[in-house]
Amino acid sequence: MRFPIDYEAYTNEEIAFLVDFLHRVELVGNHQKKDKKLLEDYQTFQSILNNKSEEKAIDKAFEKTSGVSVYKLMQSLKE
């Protein structure tokens, strides 16, 4: 799957983190299981993007291709 990330806007380490994070979101979202580390990594995800509009755009594009919303999944994990 190609992830909705602007690969030119981030370092290689940040891209690796973002791709890994989104992959894990997809796996957890499709299997409906808890992942405490994923919730912790959400903060890193947000700090890398550091822009709410970009976070929303990535979430929308990711949900369209994977069927899983990052934001909605994080909210369900907090419960």
C-alpha positions in Angstrom: 0.0 0.0 0.0 1.2 3.5 -0.8 0.8 5.7 2.2 -0.6 9.3 1.9 2.6 11.0 3.0 4.6 13.7 1.3 7.9 11.8 1.2 9.9 14.9 0.4 8.7 16.8 3.5 10.2 14.5 6.1 13.5 12.8 7.0 14.1 9.1 6.2 13.6 8.4 9.9 10.4 10.3 10.1 9.1 8.5 7.0 10.0 5.1 8.4 8.1 6.0 11.6 5.0 7.3 9.8 4.8 4.3 7.5 5.3 1.9 10.4 2.7 3.8 12.4 0.1 3.8 9.6 0.7 0.1 8.9 0.1 -0.7 12.6 -3.0 1.5 12.6 -4.4 -0.5 9.7 -3.6 -3.9 11.4 -5.1 -2.9 14.7 -8.1 -1.2 13.1 -8.9 -4.3 11.0 -8.5 -6.7 13.9 -10.1 -4.5 16.7 -7.4 -5.3 19.3 -5.8 -2.9 21.8 -2.2 -1.7 21.3 -1.0 0.5 24.1 2.2 1.4 22.2 0.2 2.5 19.3 -1.6 5.1 21.5 1.8 6.3 22.7 3.2 6.5 19.2 0.2 8.6 18.2 1.8 11.5 20.0 5.0 11.1 18.0 2.9 10.9 14.8 1.3 14.2 15.7 4.7 15.8 16.7 6.2 14.8 13.3 3.3 16.2 11.3 3.1 19.2 13.7 0.1 20.5 11.6 -3.5 19.7 12.2 -4.6 20.2 8.6 -1.9 17.9 7.3 -2.8 15.3 10.0 -6.5 15.5 8.9 -5.6 15.2 5.2 -3.4 12.1 5.9 -6.1 10.6 8.0 -8.8 11.2 5.3 -6.7 9.8 2.5 -5.6 6.8 4.7 -9.2 6.1 5.7 -10.2 6.2 2.0 -7.6 3.5 1.0 -7.6 1.4 4.2 -11.0 1.8 5.7 -9.5 2.8 9.0 -9.4 6.3 10.5 -6.4 7.1 12.6 -8.3 9.6 14.7 -11.3 7.4 15.3 -9.1 4.4 16.2 -7.1 6.5 18.6 -10.3 7.7 20.3 -11.5 4.1 20.6 -8.1 3.0 22.1 -8.4 5.8 24.8 -11.7 4.3 26.1 
